[in-house]
Amino acid sequence: MVMEKSEHCMLVGKGALEFAKSVGIEEIDPIELLTDREIEFLKKIKNDEKFKSKTVFENKMGTVGCVALDGLLYE
């Protein structure tokens, strides 16, 4: 839908959610995107003492994204 209904190549965050709603895409709970294997792994590490002390769970940090452009695009 991004390629067909907008001039953008990628949308993220609040803008992505607003765009999705504007073109009729239903919002779902992100947990629905996880596989059974991922859910089991998450349960396992949350109960593992080695992982309980990690700041990622204490600070409830999110994800990090990165985009790289080929220098040839600008020649």
PQR file of N, CA, C, O and H, with PARSE charges and radii, in Angstrom:
ATOM      1  N   MET A   1       0.825  -1.198   0.000 -0.4000 1.5000
ATOM      2  CA  MET A   1       0.000   0.000   0.000 -0.0000 2.0000
ATOM      3  C   MET A   1       0.868   1.259   0.000  0.5500 1.7000
ATOM      4  O   MET A   1       0.497   2.267  -0.602 -0.5500 1.4000
ATOM      5  N   VAL A   2       2.018   1.207   0.671 -0.4000 1.5000
ATOM      6  CA  VAL A   2       2.904   2.367   0.684 -0.0000 2.0000
ATOM      7  C   VAL A   2       3.353   2.686  -0.736  0.5500 1.7000
ATOM      8  O   VAL A   2       3.350   3.848  -1.142 -0.5500 1.4000
ATOM      9  H   VAL A   2       2.319   0.388   1.161  0.4000 1.0000
ATOM     10  N   MET A   3       3.737   1.666  -1.488 -0.4000 1.5000
ATOM     11  CA  MET A   3       4.208   1.879  -2.853 -0.0000 2.0000
ATOM     12  C   MET A   3       3.084   2.328  -3.786  0.5500 1.7000
ATOM     13  O   MET A   3       3.314   3.094  -4.722 -0.5500 1.4000
ATOM     14  H   MET A   3       3.739   0.722  -1.158  0.4000 1.0000
ATOM     15  N   GLU A   4       1.873   1.850  -3.527 -0.4000 1.5000
ATOM     16  CA  GLU A   4       0.760   2.147  -4.417 -0.0000 2.0000
ATOM     17  C   GLU A   4       0.010   3.433  -4.062  0.5500 1.7000
ATOM     18  O   GLU A   4      -0.522   4.100  -4.950 -0.5500 1.4000
ATOM     19  H   GLU A   4       1.686   1.228  -2.766  0.4000 1.0000
ATOM     20  N   LYS A   5      -0.038   3.785  -2.786 -0.4000 1.5000
ATOM     21  CA  LYS A   5      -0.892   4.884  -2.338 -0.0000 2.0000
ATOM     22  C   LYS A   5      -0.136   6.072  -1.741  0.5500 1.7000
ATOM     23  O   LYS A   5      -0.757   6.981  -1.191 -0.5500 1.4000
ATOM     24  H   LYS A   5       0.395   3.244  -2.064  0.4000 1.0000
ATOM     25  N   SER A   6       1.196   6.075  -1.842 -0.4000 1.5000
ATOM     26  CA  SER A   6       1.954   7.208  -1.318 -0.0000 2.0000
ATOM     27  C   SER A   6       3.200   7.435  -2.155  0.5500 1.7000
ATOM     28  O   SER A   6       3.579   6.597  -2.974 -0.5500 1.4000
ATOM     29  H   SER A   6       1.700   5.336  -2.289  0.4000 1.0000
ATOM     30  N   GLU A   7       3.828   8.578  -1.937 -0.4000 1.5000
ATOM     31  CA  GLU A   7       5.075   8.875  -2.637 -0.0000 2.0000
ATOM     32  C   GLU A   7       6.290   8.378  -1.850  0.5500 1.7000
ATOM     33  O   GLU A   7       7.426   8.570  -2.283 -0.5500 1.4000
ATOM     34  H   GLU A   7       3.520   9.259  -1.272  0.4000 1.0000
ATOM     35  N   HIS A   8       6.062   7.747  -0.711 -0.4000 1.5000
ATOM     36  CA  HIS A   8       7.140   7.285   0.163 -0.0000 2.0000
ATOM     37  C   HIS A   8       7.567   5.860  -0.161  0.5500 1.7000
ATOM     38  O   HIS A   8       6.842   5.111  -0.816 -0.5500 1.4000
ATOM     39  H   HIS A   8       5.139   7.590  -0.359  0.4000 1.0000
ATOM     40  N   CYS A   9       8.759   5.499   0.311 -0.4000 1.5000
ATOM     41  CA  CYS A   9       9.224   4.109   0.152 -0.0000 2.0000
ATOM     42  C   CYS A   9       9.179   3.370   1.487  0.5500 1.7000
ATOM     43  O   CYS A   9       9.273   2.143   1.511 -0.5500 1.4000
ATOM     44  H   CYS A   9       9.348   6.108   0.843  0.4000 1.0000
ATOM     45  N   MET A  10       9.035   4.100   2.604 -0.4000 1.5000
ATOM     46  CA  MET A  10       8.969   3.472   3.920 -0.0000 2.0000
ATOM     47  C   MET A  10       8.290   4.428   4.887  0.5500 1.7000
ATOM     48  O   MET A  10       8.516   5.637   4.839 -0.5500 1.4000
ATOM     49  H   MET A  10       8.959   5.097   2.585  0.4000 1.0000
ATOM     50  N   LEU A  11       7.464   3.887   5.756 -0.4000 1.5000
ATOM     51  CA  LEU A  11       6.819   4.655   6.811 -0.0000 2.0000
ATOM     52  C   LEU A  11       7.065   3.955   8.135  0.5500 1.7000
ATOM     53  O   LEU A  11       7.128   2.727   8.190 -0.5500 1.4000
ATOM     54  H   LEU A  11       7.280   2.905   5.795  0.4000 1.0000
ATOM     55  N   VAL A  12       7.205   4.733   9.204 -0.4000 1.5000
ATOM     56  CA  VAL A  12       7.429   4.156  10.525 -0.0000 2.0000
ATOM     57  C   VAL A  12       6.649   4.930  11.577  0.5500 1.7000
ATOM     58  O   VAL A  12       6.192   6.047  11.336 -0.5500 1.4000
ATOM     59  H   VAL A  12       7.154   5.731   9.159  0.4000 1.0000
ATOM     60  N   GLY A  13       6.508   4.323  12.738 -0.4000 1.5000
ATOM     61  CA  GLY A  13       5.925   4.995  13.898 -0.0000 2.0000
ATOM     62  C   GLY A  13       4.500   5.461  13.692  0.5500 1.7000
ATOM     63  O   GLY A  13       3.693   4.807  13.031 -0.5500 1.4000
ATOM     64  H   GLY A  13       6.880   3.416  12.934  0.4000 1.0000
ATOM     65  N   LYS A  14       4.215   6.617  14.284 -0.4000 1.5000
ATOM     66  CA  LYS A  14       2.863   7.173  14.264 -0.0000 2.0000
ATOM     67  C   LYS A  14       2.371   7.423  12.836  0.5500 1.7000
ATOM     68  O   LYS A  14       1.206   7.180  12.523 -0.5500 1.4000
ATOM     69  H   LYS A  14       4.871   7.148  14.821  0.4000 1.0000
ATOM     70  N   GLY A  15       3.267   7.910  11.975 -0.4000 1.5000
ATOM     71  CA  GLY A  15       2.880   8.153  10.587 -0.0000 2.0000
ATOM     72  C   GLY A  15       2.475   6.885   9.866  0.5500 1.7000
ATOM     73  O   GLY A  15       1.535   6.891   9.070 -0.5500 1.4000
ATOM     74  H   GLY A  15       4.214   8.108  12.229  0.4000 1.0000
ATOM     75  N   ALA A  16       3.184   5.791  10.143 -0.4000 1.5000
ATOM     76  CA  ALA A  16       2.845   4.511   9.518 -0.0000 2.0000
ATOM     77  C   ALA A  16       1.475   4.031   9.987  0.5500 1.7000
ATOM     78  O   ALA A  16       0.680   3.531   9.191 -0.5500 1.4000
ATOM     79  H   ALA A  16       3.947   5.787  10.789  0.4000 1.0000
ATOM     80  N   LEU A  17       1.205   4.184  11.275 -0.4000 1.5000
ATOM     81  CA  LEU A  17      -0.089   3.773  11.812 -0.0000 2.0000
ATOM     82  C   LEU A  17      -1.223   4.617  11.220  0.5500 1.7000
ATOM     83  O   LEU A  17      -2.270   4.088  10.846 -0.5500 1.4000
ATOM     84  H   LEU A  17       1.851   4.590  11.922  0.4000 1.0000
ATOM     85  N   GLU A  18      -1.004   5.924  11.140 -0.4000 1.5000
ATOM     86  CA  GLU A  18      -2.029   6.802  10.557 -0.0000 2.0000
ATOM     87  C   GLU A  18      -2.272   6.472   9.090  0.5500 1.7000
ATOM     88  O   GLU A  18      -3.416   6.462   8.635 -0.5500 1.4000
ATOM     89  H   GLU A  18      -0.154   6.354  11.444  0.4000 1.0000
ATOM     90  N   PHE A  19      -1.192   6.201   8.344 -0.4000 1.5000
ATOM     91  CA  PHE A  19      -1.340   5.844   6.939 -0.0000 2.0000
ATOM     92  C   PHE A  19      -2.123   4.535   6.798  0.5500 1.7000
ATOM     93  O   PHE A  19      -3.044   4.438   5.987 -0.5500 1.4000
ATOM     94  H   PHE A  19      -0.263   6.210   8.713  0.4000 1.0000
ATOM     95  N   ALA A  20      -1.752   3.542   7.590 -0.4000 1.5000
ATOM     96  CA  ALA A  20      -2.437   2.245   7.518 -0.0000 2.0000
ATOM     97  C   ALA A  20      -3.928   2.399   7.764  0.5500 1.7000
ATOM     98  O   ALA A  20      -4.744   1.832   7.038 -0.5500 1.4000
ATOM     99  H   ALA A  20      -1.004   3.621   8.249  0.4000 1.0000
ATOM    100  N   LYS A  21      -4.283   3.164   8.786 -0.4000 1.5000
ATOM    101  CA  LYS A  21      -5.704   3.391   9.085 -0.0000 2.0000
ATOM    102  C   LYS A  21      -6.394   4.109   7.926  0.5500 1.7000
ATOM    103  O   LYS A  21      -7.542   3.810   7.600 -0.5500 1.4000
ATOM    104  H   LYS A  21      -3.620   3.624   9.376  0.4000 1.0000
ATOM    105  N   SER A  22      -5.687   5.060   7.303 -0.4000 1.5000
ATOM    106  CA  SER A  22      -6.301   5.846   6.223 -0.0000 2.0000
ATOM    107  C   SER A  22      -6.586   5.019   4.976  0.5500 1.7000
ATOM    108  O   SER A  22      -7.448   5.383   4.176 -0.5500 1.4000
ATOM    109  H   SER A  22      -4.754   5.303   7.568  0.4000 1.0000
ATOM    110  N   VAL A  23      -5.870   3.908   4.801 -0.4000 1.5000
ATOM    111  CA  VAL A  23      -6.110   3.054   3.626 -0.0000 2.0000
ATOM    112  C   VAL A  23      -6.861   1.779   3.997  0.5500 1.7000
ATOM    113  O   VAL A  23      -6.951   0.850   3.194 -0.5500 1.4000
ATOM    114  H   VAL A  23      -5.169   3.612   5.451  0.4000 1.0000
ATOM    115  N   GLY A  24      -7.404   1.737   5.220 -0.4000 1.5000
ATOM    116  CA  GLY A  24      -8.282   0.638   5.613 -0.0000 2.0000
ATOM    117  C   GLY A  24      -7.606  -0.606   6.141  0.5500 1.7000
ATOM    118  O   GLY A  24      -8.219  -1.673   6.169 -0.5500 1.4000
ATOM    119  H   GLY A  24      -7.331   2.491   5.872  0.4000 1.0000
ATOM    120  N   ILE A  25      -6.357  -0.499   6.561 -0.4000 1.5000
ATOM    121  CA  ILE A  25      -5.674  -1.664   7.129 -0.0000 2.0000
ATOM    122  C   ILE A  25      -6.015  -1.750   8.614  0.5500 1.7000
ATOM    123  O   ILE A  25      -5.885  -0.769   9.346 -0.5500 1.4000
ATOM    124  H   ILE A  25      -5.858   0.368   6.538  0.4000 1.0000
ATOM    125  N   GLU A  26      -6.449  -2.923   9.048 -0.4000 1.5000
ATOM    126  CA  GLU A  26      -6.857  -3.137  10.429 -0.0000 2.0000
ATOM    127  C   GLU A  26      -5.643  -3.171  11.352  0.5500 1.7000
ATOM    128  O   GLU A  26      -4.636  -3.805  11.035 -0.5500 1.4000
ATOM    129  H   GLU A  26      -6.554  -3.720   8.453  0.4000 1.0000
ATOM    130  N   GLU A  27      -5.738  -2.493  12.487 -0.4000 1.5000
ATOM    131  CA  GLU A  27      -4.674  -2.512  13.485 -0.0000 2.0000
ATOM    132  C   GLU A  27      -4.808  -3.783  14.328  0.5500 1.7000
ATOM    133  O   GLU A  27      -5.905  -4.145  14.751 -0.5500 1.4000
ATOM    134  H   GLU A  27      -6.556  -1.978  12.743  0.4000 1.0000
ATOM    135  N   ILE A  28      -3.678  -4.452  14.564 -0.4000 1.5000
ATOM    136  CA  ILE A  28      -3.694  -5.641  15.402 -0.0000 2.0000
ATOM    137  C   ILE A  28      -2.686  -5.480  16.530  0.5500 1.7000
ATOM    138  O   ILE A  28      -1.795  -4.633  16.471 -0.5500 1.4000
ATOM    139  H   ILE A  28      -2.787  -4.157  14.221  0.4000 1.0000
ATOM    140  N   ASP A  29      -2.842  -6.300  17.549 -0.4000 1.5000
ATOM    141  CA  ASP A  29      -1.897  -6.327  18.660 -0.0000 2.0000
ATOM    142  C   ASP A  29      -0.585  -6.924  18.145  0.5500 1.7000
ATOM    143  O   ASP A  29      -0.602  -7.996  17.540 -0.5500 1.4000
ATOM    144  H   ASP A  29      -3.566  -6.988  17.597  0.4000 1.0000
ATOM    145  N   PRO A  30       0.557  -6.254  18.371 -0.5600 1.5000
ATOM    146  CA  PRO A  30       1.840  -6.772  17.879  0.2800 2.0000
ATOM    147  C   PRO A  30       2.148  -8.202  18.328  0.5500 1.7000
ATOM    148  O   PRO A  30       2.893  -8.911  17.651 -0.5500 1.4000
ATOM    149  N   ILE A  31       1.591  -8.628  19.448 -0.4000 1.5000
ATOM    150  CA  ILE A  31       1.829  -9.999  19.931 -0.0000 2.0000
ATOM    151  C   ILE A  31       1.332 -11.026  18.914  0.5500 1.7000
ATOM    152  O   ILE A  31       1.833 -12.150  18.870 -0.5500 1.4000
ATOM    153  H   ILE A  31       0.986  -8.052  19.997  0.4000 1.0000
ATOM    154  N   GLU A  32       0.351 -10.645  18.101 -0.4000 1.5000
ATOM    155  CA  GLU A  32      -0.179 -11.555  17.090 -0.0000 2.0000
ATOM    156  C   GLU A  32       0.830 -11.847  15.982  0.5500 1.7000
ATOM    157  O   GLU A  32       0.664 -12.805  15.227 -0.5500 1.4000
ATOM    158  H   GLU A  32      -0.056  -9.732  18.137  0.4000 1.0000
ATOM    159  N   LEU A  33       1.868 -11.029  15.883 -0.4000 1.5000
ATOM    160  CA  LEU A  33       2.888 -11.216  14.849 -0.0000 2.0000
ATOM    161  C   LEU A  33       3.986 -12.189  15.280  0.5500 1.7000
ATOM    162  O   LEU A  33       4.821 -12.588  14.468 -0.5500 1.4000
ATOM    163  H   LEU A  33       2.002 -10.251  16.496  0.4000 1.0000
ATOM    164  N   LEU A  34       3.983 -12.567  16.556 -0.4000 1.5000
ATOM    165  CA  LEU A  34       5.005 -13.487  17.056 -0.0000 2.0000
ATOM    166  C   LEU A  34       4.614 -14.932  16.798  0.5500 1.7000
ATOM    167  O   LEU A  34       3.440 -15.295  16.861 -0.5500 1.4000
ATOM    168  H   LEU A  34       3.304 -12.243  17.215  0.4000 1.0000
ATOM    169  N   THR A  35       5.615 -15.746  16.508 -0.4000 1.5000
ATOM    170  CA  THR A  35       5.375 -17.179  16.345 -0.0000 2.0000
ATOM    171  C   THR A  35       5.369 -17.843  17.721  0.5500 1.7000
ATOM    172  O   THR A  35       5.828 -17.251  18.698 -0.5500 1.4000
ATOM    173  H   THR A  35       6.569 -15.451  16.457  0.4000 1.0000
ATOM    174  N   ASP A  36       4.853 -19.064  17.801 -0.4000 1.5000
ATOM    175  CA  ASP A  36       4.865 -19.809  19.057 -0.0000 2.0000
ATOM    176  C   ASP A  36       6.301 -19.974  19.564  0.5500 1.7000
ATOM    177  O   ASP A  36       6.557 -19.889  20.765 -0.5500 1.4000
ATOM    178  H   ASP A  36       4.480 -19.545  17.007  0.4000 1.0000
ATOM    179  N   ARG A  37       7.226 -20.208  18.642 -0.4000 1.5000
ATOM    180  CA  ARG A  37       8.636 -20.374  19.015 -0.0000 2.0000
ATOM    181  C   ARG A  37       9.197 -19.110  19.667  0.5500 1.7000
ATOM    182  O   ARG A  37       9.925 -19.190  20.656 -0.5500 1.4000
ATOM    183  H   ARG A  37       7.018 -20.277  17.666  0.4000 1.0000
ATOM    184  N   GLU A  38       8.859 -17.950  19.116 -0.4000 1.5000
ATOM    185  CA  GLU A  38       9.337 -16.685  19.684 -0.0000 2.0000
ATOM    186  C   GLU A  38       8.734 -16.430  21.064  0.5500 1.7000
ATOM    187  O   GLU A  38       9.420 -15.946  21.965 -0.5500 1.4000
ATOM    188  H   GLU A  38       8.267 -17.885  18.312  0.4000 1.0000
ATOM    189  N   ILE A  39       7.466 -16.752  21.225 -0.4000 1.5000
ATOM    190  CA  ILE A  39       6.802 -16.566  22.516 -0.0000 2.0000
ATOM    191  C   ILE A  39       7.432 -17.470  23.565  0.5500 1.7000
ATOM    192  O   ILE A  39       7.688 -17.032  24.687 -0.5500 1.4000
ATOM    193  H   ILE A  39       6.909 -17.145  20.493  0.4000 1.0000
ATOM    194  N   GLU A  40       7.685 -18.721  23.215 -0.4000 1.5000
ATOM    195  CA  GLU A  40       8.330 -19.651  24.149 -0.0000 2.0000
ATOM    196  C   GLU A  40       9.724 -19.176  24.522  0.5500 1.7000
ATOM    197  O   GLU A  40      10.108 -19.258  25.689 -0.5500 1.4000
ATOM    198  H   GLU A  40       7.477 -19.077  22.304  0.4000 1.0000
ATOM    199  N   PHE A  41      10.494 -18.677  23.552 -0.4000 1.5000
ATOM    200  CA  PHE A  41      11.831 -18.176  23.834 -0.0000 2.0000
ATOM    201  C   PHE A  41      11.761 -16.971  24.771  0.5500 1.7000
ATOM    202  O   PHE A  41      12.557 -16.869  25.705 -0.5500 1.4000
ATOM    203  H   PHE A  41      10.182 -18.610  22.605  0.4000 1.0000
ATOM    204  N   LEU A  42      10.823 -16.064  24.532 -0.4000 1.5000
ATOM    205  CA  LEU A  42      10.659 -14.892  25.376 -0.0000 2.0000
ATOM    206  C   LEU A  42      10.326 -15.300  26.811  0.5500 1.7000
ATOM    207  O   LEU A  42      10.877 -14.743  27.760 -0.5500 1.4000
ATOM    208  H   LEU A  42      10.177 -16.146  23.774  0.4000 1.0000
ATOM    209  N   LYS A  43       9.427 -16.270  26.968 -0.4000 1.5000
ATOM    210  CA  LYS A  43       9.082 -16.763  28.304 -0.0000 2.0000
ATOM    211  C   LYS A  43      10.314 -17.361  28.985  0.5500 1.7000
ATOM    212  O   LYS A  43      10.544 -17.144  30.174 -0.5500 1.4000
ATOM    213  H   LYS A  43       8.979 -16.722  26.197  0.4000 1.0000
ATOM    214  N   LYS A  44      11.091 -18.109  28.224 -0.4000 1.5000
ATOM    215  CA  LYS A  44      12.286 -18.765  28.771 -0.0000 2.0000
ATOM    216  C   LYS A  44      13.303 -17.746  29.272  0.5500 1.7000
ATOM    217  O   LYS A  44      13.820 -17.883  30.381 -0.5500 1.4000
ATOM    218  H   LYS A  44      10.904 -18.286  27.258  0.4000 1.0000
ATOM    219  N   ILE A  45      13.596 -16.729  28.468 -0.4000 1.5000
ATOM    220  CA  ILE A  45      14.631 -15.785  28.890 -0.0000 2.0000
ATOM    221  C   ILE A  45      14.134 -14.833  29.970  0.5500 1.7000
ATOM    222  O   ILE A  45      14.936 -14.341  30.764 -0.5500 1.4000
ATOM    223  H   ILE A  45      13.177 -16.618  27.567  0.4000 1.0000
ATOM    224  N   LYS A  46      12.847 -14.564  30.020 -0.4000 1.5000
ATOM    225  CA  LYS A  46      12.314 -13.708  31.086 -0.0000 2.0000
ATOM    226  C   LYS A  46      12.425 -14.398  32.442  0.5500 1.7000
ATOM    227  O   LYS A  46      12.516 -13.726  33.469 -0.5500 1.4000
ATOM    228  H   LYS A  46      12.195 -14.964  29.375  0.4000 1.0000
ATOM    229  N   ASN A  47      12.420 -15.725  32.460 -0.4000 1.5000
ATOM    230  CA  ASN A  47      12.531 -16.480  33.708 -0.0000 2.0000
ATOM    231  C   ASN A  47      13.957 -16.924  34.003  0.5500 1.7000
ATOM    232  O   ASN A  47      14.194 -17.598  35.005 -0.5500 1.4000
ATOM    233  H   ASN A  47      12.346 -16.272  31.626  0.4000 1.0000
ATOM    234  N   ASP A  48      14.888 -16.569  33.170 -0.4000 1.5000
ATOM    235  CA  ASP A  48      16.289 -16.950  33.330 -0.0000 2.0000
ATOM    236  C   ASP A  48      17.006 -15.861  34.137  0.5500 1.7000
ATOM    237  O   ASP A  48      16.992 -14.692  33.751 -0.5500 1.4000
ATOM    238  H   ASP A  48      14.695 -16.021  32.356  0.4000 1.0000
ATOM    239  N   GLU A  49      17.627 -16.240  35.248 -0.4000 1.5000
ATOM    240  CA  GLU A  49      18.294 -15.272  36.122 -0.0000 2.0000
ATOM    241  C   GLU A  49      19.360 -14.460  35.384  0.5500 1.7000
ATOM    242  O   GLU A  49      19.567 -13.291  35.708 -0.5500 1.4000
ATOM    243  H   GLU A  49      17.638 -17.190  35.562  0.4000 1.0000
ATOM    244  N   LYS A  50      20.037 -15.051  34.403 -0.4000 1.5000
ATOM    245  CA  LYS A  50      21.067 -14.334  33.654 -0.0000 2.0000
ATOM    246  C   LYS A  50      20.478 -13.156  32.883  0.5500 1.7000
ATOM    247  O   LYS A  50      21.129 -12.125  32.712 -0.5500 1.4000
ATOM    248  H   LYS A  50      19.869 -16.001  34.140  0.4000 1.0000
ATOM    249  N   PHE A  51      19.249 -13.319  32.424 -0.4000 1.5000
ATOM    250  CA  PHE A  51      18.620 -12.278  31.627 -0.0000 2.0000
ATOM    251  C   PHE A  51      17.838 -11.274  32.466  0.5500 1.7000
ATOM    252  O   PHE A  51      17.617 -10.147  32.023 -0.5500 1.4000
ATOM    253  H   PHE A  51      18.720 -14.156  32.563  0.4000 1.0000
ATOM    254  N   LYS A  52      17.421 -11.657  33.655 -0.4000 1.5000
ATOM    255  CA  LYS A  52      16.619 -10.751  34.483 -0.0000 2.0000
ATOM    256  C   LYS A  52      17.359  -9.471  34.837  0.5500 1.7000
ATOM    257  O   LYS A  52      16.731  -8.431  35.040 -0.5500 1.4000
ATOM    258  H   LYS A  52      17.601 -12.572  34.015  0.4000 1.0000
ATOM    259  N   SER A  53      18.668  -9.529  34.914 -0.4000 1.5000
ATOM    260  CA  SER A  53      19.434  -8.347  35.295 -0.0000 2.0000
ATOM    261  C   SER A  53      19.772  -7.449  34.110  0.5500 1.7000
ATOM    262  O   SER A  53      20.328  -6.370  34.312 -0.5500 1.4000
ATOM    263  H   SER A  53      19.179 -10.373  34.750  0.4000 1.0000
ATOM    264  N   LYS A  54      19.466  -7.845  32.916 -0.4000 1.5000
ATOM    265  CA  LYS A  54      19.796  -7.064  31.729 -0.0000 2.0000
ATOM    266  C   LYS A  54      18.942  -5.796  31.661  0.5500 1.7000
ATOM    267  O   LYS A  54      17.753  -5.819  31.981 -0.5500 1.4000
ATOM    268  H   LYS A  54      19.014  -8.722  32.752  0.4000 1.0000
ATOM    269  N   THR A  55      19.555  -4.701  31.245 -0.4000 1.5000
ATOM    270  CA  THR A  55      18.847  -3.424  31.198 -0.0000 2.0000
ATOM    271  C   THR A  55      17.753  -3.402  30.144  0.5500 1.7000
ATOM    272  O   THR A  55      16.832  -2.591  30.238 -0.5500 1.4000
ATOM    273  H   THR A  55      20.520  -4.681  30.985  0.4000 1.0000
ATOM    274  N   VAL A  56      17.829  -4.267  29.145 -0.4000 1.5000
ATOM    275  CA  VAL A  56      16.803  -4.255  28.104 -0.0000 2.0000
ATOM    276  C   VAL A  56      15.420  -4.524  28.690  0.5500 1.7000
ATOM    277  O   VAL A  56      14.427  -3.983  28.205 -0.5500 1.4000
ATOM    278  H   VAL A  56      18.578  -4.926  29.068  0.4000 1.0000
ATOM    279  N   PHE A  57      15.347  -5.368  29.745 -0.4000 1.5000
ATOM    280  CA  PHE A  57      14.054  -5.620  30.367 -0.0000 2.0000
ATOM    281  C   PHE A  57      13.724  -4.558  31.408  0.5500 1.7000
ATOM    282  O   PHE A  57      12.557  -4.212  31.592 -0.5500 1.4000
ATOM    283  H   PHE A  57      16.154  -5.808  30.139  0.4000 1.0000
ATOM    284  N   GLU A  58      14.734  -4.044  32.085 -0.4000 1.5000
ATOM    285  CA  GLU A  58      14.497  -3.032  33.109 -0.0000 2.0000
ATOM    286  C   GLU A  58      14.034  -1.721  32.488  0.5500 1.7000
ATOM    287  O   GLU A  58      13.129  -1.075  33.015 -0.5500 1.4000
ATOM    288  H   GLU A  58      15.682  -4.325  31.936  0.4000 1.0000
ATOM    289  N   ASN A  59      14.635  -1.327  31.390 -0.4000 1.5000
ATOM    290  CA  ASN A  59      14.315  -0.057  30.759 -0.0000 2.0000
ATOM    291  C   ASN A  59      13.249  -0.169  29.684  0.5500 1.7000
ATOM    292  O   ASN A  59      12.804   0.843  29.144 -0.5500 1.4000
ATOM    293  H   ASN A  59      15.370  -1.852  30.962  0.4000 1.0000
ATOM    294  N   LYS A  60      12.840  -1.375  29.373 -0.4000 1.5000
ATOM    295  CA  LYS A  60      11.823  -1.623  28.354 -0.0000 2.0000
ATOM    296  C   LYS A  60      12.170  -0.911  27.057  0.5500 1.7000
ATOM    297  O   LYS A  60      11.353  -0.189  26.486 -0.5500 1.4000
ATOM    298  H   LYS A  60      13.202  -2.198  29.812  0.4000 1.0000
ATOM    299  N   MET A  61      13.382  -1.128  26.611 -0.4000 1.5000
ATOM    300  CA  MET A  61      13.866  -0.490  25.399 -0.0000 2.0000
ATOM    301  C   MET A  61      13.173  -1.057  24.167  0.5500 1.7000
ATOM    302  O   MET A  61      12.706  -2.196  24.180 -0.5500 1.4000
ATOM    303  H   MET A  61      14.045  -1.715  27.075  0.4000 1.0000
ATOM    304  N   GLY A  62      13.108  -0.261  23.106 -0.4000 1.5000
ATOM    305  CA  GLY A  62      12.490  -0.686  21.862 -0.0000 2.0000
ATOM    306  C   GLY A  62      13.517  -1.184  20.869  0.5500 1.7000
ATOM    307  O   GLY A  62      14.596  -1.642  21.245 -0.5500 1.4000
ATOM    308  H   GLY A  62      13.488   0.664  23.096  0.4000 1.0000
ATOM    309  N   THR A  63      13.175  -1.091  19.616 -0.4000 1.5000
ATOM    310  CA  THR A  63      14.063  -1.563  18.563 -0.0000 2.0000
ATOM    311  C   THR A  63      14.841  -0.414  17.951  0.5500 1.7000
ATOM    312  O   THR A  63      14.510   0.756  18.145 -0.5500 1.4000
ATOM    313  H   THR A  63      12.299  -0.719  19.310  0.4000 1.0000
ATOM    314  N   VAL A  64      15.864  -0.762  17.221 -0.4000 1.5000
ATOM    315  CA  VAL A  64      16.689   0.226  16.528 -0.0000 2.0000
ATOM    316  C   VAL A  64      16.701  -0.140  15.058  0.5500 1.7000
ATOM    317  O   VAL A  64      16.853  -1.310  14.707 -0.5500 1.4000
ATOM    318  H   VAL A  64      16.133  -1.712  17.063  0.4000 1.0000
ATOM    319  N   GLY A  65      16.545   0.842  14.206 -0.4000 1.5000
ATOM    320  CA  GLY A  65      16.571   0.587  12.766 -0.0000 2.0000
ATOM    321  C   GLY A  65      17.731   1.329  12.117  0.5500 1.7000
ATOM    322  O   GLY A  65      18.272   2.282  12.677 -0.5500 1.4000
ATOM    323  H   GLY A  65      16.423   1.792  14.491  0.4000 1.0000
ATOM    324  N   CYS A  66      18.092   0.883  10.951 -0.4000 1.5000
ATOM    325  CA  CYS A  66      19.201   1.507  10.235 -0.0000 2.0000
ATOM    326  C   CYS A  66      18.928   1.416   8.736  0.5500 1.7000
ATOM    327  O   CYS A  66      18.389   0.421   8.251 -0.5500 1.4000
ATOM    328  H   CYS A  66      17.653   0.109  10.496  0.4000 1.0000
ATOM    329  N   VAL A  67      19.306   2.459   8.015 -0.4000 1.5000
ATOM    330  CA  VAL A  67      19.184   2.463   6.569 -0.0000 2.0000
ATOM    331  C   VAL A  67      20.528   2.834   5.998  0.5500 1.7000
ATOM    332  O   VAL A  67      21.154   3.786   6.464 -0.5500 1.4000
ATOM    333  H   VAL A  67      19.744   3.267   8.409  0.4000 1.0000
ATOM    334  N   ALA A  68      20.990   2.099   4.993 -0.4000 1.5000
ATOM    335  CA  ALA A  68      22.260   2.391   4.335 -0.0000 2.0000
ATOM    336  C   ALA A  68      21.987   2.684   2.864  0.5500 1.7000
ATOM    337  O   ALA A  68      21.161   2.024   2.233 -0.5500 1.4000
ATOM    338  H   ALA A  68      20.481   1.326   4.615  0.4000 1.0000
ATOM    339  N   LEU A  69      22.680   3.671   2.329 -0.4000 1.5000
ATOM    340  CA  LEU A  69      22.529   4.020   0.927 -0.0000 2.0000
ATOM    341  C   LEU A  69      23.842   3.751   0.207  0.5500 1.7000
ATOM    342  O   LEU A  69      24.916   4.041   0.736 -0.5500 1.4000
ATOM    343  H   LEU A  69      23.350   4.207   2.841  0.4000 1.0000
ATOM    344  N   ASP A  70      23.761   3.214  -0.963 -0.4000 1.5000
ATOM    345  CA  ASP A  70      24.943   2.964  -1.795 -0.0000 2.0000
ATOM    346  C   ASP A  70      25.442   4.302  -2.341  0.5500 1.7000
ATOM    347  O   ASP A  70      24.670   5.068  -2.918 -0.5500 1.4000
ATOM    348  H   ASP A  70      22.889   2.978  -1.393  0.4000 1.0000
ATOM    349  N   GLY A  71      26.725   4.578  -2.158 -0.4000 1.5000
ATOM    350  CA  GLY A  71      27.292   5.829  -2.638 -0.0000 2.0000
ATOM    351  C   GLY A  71      27.129   6.030  -4.129  0.5500 1.7000
ATOM    352  O   GLY A  71      27.178   7.168  -4.595 -0.5500 1.4000
ATOM    353  H   GLY A  71      27.352   3.956  -1.689  0.4000 1.0000
ATOM    354  N   LEU A  72      26.939   4.975  -4.888 -0.4000 1.5000
ATOM    355  CA  LEU A  72      26.775   5.088  -6.331 -0.0000 2.0000
ATOM    356  C   LEU A  72      25.498   5.812  -6.723  0.5500 1.7000
ATOM    357  O   LEU A  72      25.375   6.305  -7.844 -0.5500 1.4000
ATOM    358  H   LEU A  72      26.899   4.051  -4.508  0.4000 1.0000
ATOM    359  N   LEU A  73      24.555   5.873  -5.805 -0.4000 1.5000
ATOM    360  CA  LEU A  73      23.301   6.570  -6.098 -0.0000 2.0000
ATOM    361  C   LEU A  73      23.505   8.056  -6.348  0.5500 1.7000
ATOM    362  O   LEU A  73      22.689   8.697  -7.011 -0.5500 1.4000
ATOM    363  H   LEU A  73      24.655   5.472  -4.894  0.4000 1.0000
ATOM    364  N   TYR A  74      24.584   8.599  -5.822 -0.4000 1.5000
ATOM    365  CA  TYR A  74      24.801  10.044  -5.895 -0.0000 2.0000
ATOM    366  C   TYR A  74      25.836  10.454  -6.932  0.5500 1.7000
ATOM    367  O   TYR A  74      26.161  11.637  -7.032 -0.5500 1.4000
ATOM    368  H   TYR A  74      25.247   8.078  -5.284  0.4000 1.0000
ATOM    369  N   GLU A  75      26.361   9.514  -7.702 -0.4000 1.5000
ATOM    370  CA  GLU A  75      27.353   9.846  -8.720 -0.0000 2.0000
ATOM    371  C   GLU A  75      26.705  10.199 -10.046  0.5500 1.7000
ATOM    372  O   GLU A  75      27.403  10.505 -11.013 -0.5500 1.4000
ATOM    373  H   GLU A  75      26.098   8.553  -7.621  0.4000 1.0000
TER
END
